[in-house]
Amino acid sequence: MGAVAAWGFSALINAGLILPVTRVPVLTRSGWWHAWALGTLLGATLGWRGWLAVVLYLALGSAVTKLGFARKAELGIAEARGGRRGPENVWGSAATGAALALLSQLPGAPTHLLLVGFVASFAAKLGDTCGSEIGKRWGRTTISLSRLQVVPPGTEGAVSLEGTLASLAGAGVFSLIGCSLSLVGWELLLPISVIAWLATLVESLIGSELQPQLPWLSNEGVNALMTAIAAAAAMVVLR
């Protein structure tokens, strides 16, 4: 199948899959169409394995967001829009992975290395989501990493033991998905999990120290930066 045909086929398949579920409260209406664009890109570049990995990421991230949502809403620290993600969330999470998927199509591209970065980027983002959502709801003591002081749950850049463990688990789960779908080898399960988890800790420091100094740096921008750090670190360390 030629490149143009592959993109057209992927666009049609993704439209057929997304149209029946646009009312499911996982994404906003515009979020679903940006997800269609992302799905089209992944299907045309990485095939069904890369596409399925990100679908599983979306499903798991959305499920984690809903955990204890009522209580988080009472505390005023729940995700906006009932937990539904918009276009900014889609690309804040997936811009790095999408860029690596496109780069994999260049002649002579180091596909294996780019896939390592791809898996690491989404592992970090799922780890971040798990750590944030579970930490906000069940974290008993929340600490600012930069100041090593106890702060209220939901404070930007703060972590809890429960959230930190959940973050490691989330990174491990997506790394497991990447290995199971043969995007990367099983020998990389642990290294990618650890690198992605460390990137979530760096994200906490960026959120607490750098973001307040840069008004233009949104939460989605911080997420994109974290996924880029995870991907770059994994590709450098595991090359």
ABEGO torsion letter per residue (X at the ends): XBAAAAAAAAAAAAAAAAAAAAABBABBAAAAAAAAAAAAAAAAAAEAAAAAAAAAAAAAAAAAAABGAAAAAAAGABBBGGGBBBAAAAAAAAAAAAAAAAAAABBGBBAAAAAAAAAAAAAAAAAAAAAAAAAAAABABBBBAAAGBBBBBGBBGBBBAAAAAAAAAAAAAAAAAAAAAGABBAAAAAAAAAAAAAAAAAAAAAAAAAAAABAABBAAAAAAAAAAAAAAAAAAAAX
